[in-house]
Amino acid sequence: MIPFAGFPEGRSRPTPVPAEFFNILLPEIDTLGELRITLYVLWYLERQESLYHQFRETEIASDLEFMKGFSSKEGTLESQLNHALKQAVERGTILKADTQAGETVYFLNSPRGQAGIKAMQAGKLDNPPANLDPQAGKDKPNIYRLYEENIGPLTPLIAEDLRAAEQEFPEPWIEEAFHLAVQRNARSWRYIDTILRRWKEEGRDGTNQRGDRQDRQGYAEWENG
């Protein structure tokens, strides 16, 4: 077993867990499989763009990292997933309905999920779209991780600057600015911040050659300065 390195404070996207999980469900859930699928579904749907909080069993089964948690000594991984889902459905945590084509779709028992299953039962939602691939829902590197991996250890002052930048600039800009800094061997937050502010003032569409020239000029000024 590989020891867990710990939760990085403020550097990963939190998952909201309803209080009812702790007050009502947790004291009643008596199998590890049901506990795992309940927590996973709360995490998974919060990161997807599902209109009705719906998902399919195949979506969950395609997340190999999650599936590894089931024991190979207790039958196939797929059968254990199916059993865990069945337990969650019996408890009422998860709802399910079949499309006209006979495909089973699951819904979280939430206002959005309840609306979805009512729409399906009324024939108004025959084939809800599938969610993103589970791997697409994994947290992307955030600004703190980008800094530590490409620049160096965080300090309290830098952390404050990064927190403000994360709120001010689009995530793709931040990732691209870090990439440019590394590419130009200008591993400094001051340089990255300069790029981001120039893009904010003058626009950034990925084809702004004038902006690219200014970025290179800014690099030269930073290097000499």
C-alpha positions in Angstrom: 0.0 0.0 0.0 1.3 3.4 -1.0 1.0 5.9 1.9 -1.3 8.9 1.2 0.6 12.1 0.9 -2.1 14.2 2.5 -4.8 16.7 1.4 -3.2 19.8 -0.2 -4.9 22.8 1.4 -6.6 25.1 -1.1 -5.1 23.4 -4.1 -7.8 20.9 -5.2 -11.4 21.4 -6.1 -13.6 20.4 -3.1 -16.7 18.2 -3.5 -19.8 19.3 -1.7 -21.4 16.5 0.3 -25.0 17.1 1.5 -25.5 17.0 5.3 -28.1 14.3 4.8 -25.3 11.9 3.8 -23.7 12.2 7.3 -27.0 12.5 9.2 -29.1 9.9 7.5 -27.2 7.7 5.0 -23.8 7.1 6.7 -25.3 5.5 9.9 -27.4 3.2 7.7 -24.9 2.1 4.9 -23.5 -1.2 5.9 -21.4 -2.3 2.9 -18.2 -0.8 1.5 -19.5 -1.1 -2.1 -22.5 1.0 -1.4 -20.5 3.6 0.5 -18.0 3.8 -2.3 -20.5 4.2 -5.1 -22.5 6.8 -3.1 -19.5 9.0 -2.5 -18.2 8.5 -6.1 -21.5 9.5 -7.7 -21.6 12.7 -5.6 -18.1 13.5 -6.8 -18.7 12.4 -10.4 -22.0 14.3 -11.0 -20.7 17.5 -9.4 -17.9 17.6 -12.1 -20.2 16.8 -15.0 -22.5 19.0 -17.1 -25.5 16.6 -16.7 -28.7 18.6 -16.8 -30.6 16.1 -14.6 -27.8 14.6 -12.5 -28.0 11.4 -14.5 -25.4 8.8 -15.4 -25.0 5.3 -16.8 -23.3 2.3 -15.3 -20.9 2.1 -18.2 -19.6 5.6 -17.4 -18.7 4.6 -13.9 -17.2 1.2 -15.1 -14.9 3.1 -17.5 -13.1 4.8 -14.6 -10.4 2.2 -14.1 -8.9 3.9 -11.0 -12.3 3.7 -9.2 -13.0 0.2 -10.3 -9.6 -1.0 -8.9 -11.1 -0.4 -5.4 -13.4 -3.4 -5.7 -11.9 -6.7 -4.6 -11.1 -9.3 -7.3 -11.9 -12.0 -4.7 -15.6 -11.2 -4.6 -16.6 -11.7 -8.2 -16.0 -9.6 -11.3 -15.5 -5.8 -10.8 -18.5 -5.2 -13.0 -20.8 -7.4 -10.9 -19.6 -5.7 -7.7 -20.4 -2.3 -9.2 -23.8 -3.5 -10.3 -24.5 -4.8 -6.8 -23.4 -1.6 -5.2 -25.7 0.4 -7.5 -28.5 -1.9 -6.7 -28.0 -1.3 -3.0 -28.0 2.4 -3.5 -31.2 2.2 -5.5 -32.9 0.1 -2.9 -31.9 2.7 -0.2 -33.3 5.5 -2.4 -30.0 7.4 -2.8 -30.0 6.7 -6.5 -33.0 6.4 -8.8 -33.2 4.5 -12.0 -35.4 4.3 -15.1 -35.2 2.6 -18.5 -35.3 4.3 -21.8 -37.6 3.1 -24.6 -34.6 1.3 -26.0 -34.2 -0.6 -22.7 -31.1 1.2 -21.5 -30.9 1.8 -17.8 -30.2 5.4 -16.7 -29.5 6.3 -13.1 -30.3 9.6 -11.4 -29.1 11.1 -8.1 -32.1 11.4 -5.7 -31.9 15.2 -5.8 -34.3 17.8 -7.1 -32.6 17.7 -10.5 -32.5 14.0 -10.5 -36.1 13.7 -9.5 -37.0 16.1 -12.3 -35.1 13.9 -14.8 -36.7 10.7 -13.8 -40.2 12.3 -14.0 -39.4 13.5 -17.5 -38.2 10.1 -18.5 -41.2 8.4 -17.1 -43.5 10.9 -18.9 -41.8 10.1 -22.2 -40.2 13.6 -22.4 -36.6 12.4 -21.9 -36.1 9.2 -23.9 -32.3 9.2 -24.3 -30.5 11.7 -22.0 -26.9 12.5 -23.2 -24.0 10.7 -21.7 -21.7 12.6 -19.4 -18.1 13.4 -20.1 -15.5 10.6 -19.9 -14.7 10.1 -16.2 -11.1 11.0 -16.8 -12.3 14.4 -18.2 -13.8 15.1 -14.8 -10.6 14.7 -12.9 -9.3 17.9 -11.4 -7.0 19.8 -13.8 -3.7 21.2 -12.4 -4.6 24.4 -10.6 -2.5 27.5 -10.2 -0.8 26.3 -7.0 0.2 23.0 -8.5 1.4 24.7 -11.7 3.6 27.0 -9.6 5.1 24.3 -7.4 5.8 22.0 -10.4 7.3 24.7 -12.7 8.6 27.5 -10.5 9.3 26.4 -6.9 8.0 26.1 -3.3 5.1 28.3 -2.3 5.4 31.1 0.1 2.5 32.8 1.9 3.0 36.0 -0.1 3.1 34.1 -3.4 0.1 32.0 -2.4 -1.9 35.2 -1.9 -0.9 36.5 -5.4 -1.8 33.2 -6.9 -5.2 33.1 -5.2 -6.0 36.6 -6.6 -4.8 35.7 -10.1 -6.9 32.5 -10.1 -10.0 34.7 -9.5 -9.0 37.3 -12.1 -7.8 35.4 -15.1 -9.3 32.5 -17.1 -7.8 29.1 -16.4 -6.5 28.5 -20.0 -4.6 31.8 -19.9 -2.9 30.8 -16.6 -1.8 27.4 -18.0 -0.6 29.0 -21.2 1.3 31.7 -19.3 3.1 29.1 -17.2 3.9 27.2 -20.4 5.4 30.2 -22.0 7.5 31.0 -18.9 8.9 27.5 -18.8 9.5 27.5 -22.6 11.4 30.8 -22.3 13.2 29.7 -19.1 11.6 32.7 -17.3 10.5 30.8 -14.3 9.2 33.7 -12.3 5.7 34.6 -11.1 6.4 38.3 -11.9 7.0 37.3 -15.5 3.8 35.2 -15.7 1.8 37.9 -14.0 3.1 40.4 -16.6 1.9 38.2 -19.4 -1.5 37.7 -17.9 -2.0 41.4 -17.4 -0.9 42.3 -20.9 -3.4 39.8 -22.3 -6.1 41.2 -20.1 -5.4 44.8 -21.3 -4.9 44.0 -25.0 -6.8 40.8 -25.6 -5.7 37.3 -26.2 -7.1 35.1 -29.0 -4.2 32.8 -29.6 -3.3 34.5 -32.9 -2.3 37.9 -31.6 1.2 38.2 -33.2 1.7 41.7 -31.8 1.0 40.4 -28.3 3.4 37.6 -28.9 6.1 40.1 -29.8 5.3 42.1 -26.7 5.6 38.9 -24.6 9.0 38.3 -26.0 10.0 41.9 -25.4 8.7 41.6 -21.9 10.9 38.5 -21.4 13.9 40.4 -22.6 13.1 43.3 -20.2 12.6 40.8 -17.3 15.8 39.0 -18.1 17.8 42.2 -18.2 16.1 43.8 -15.4 
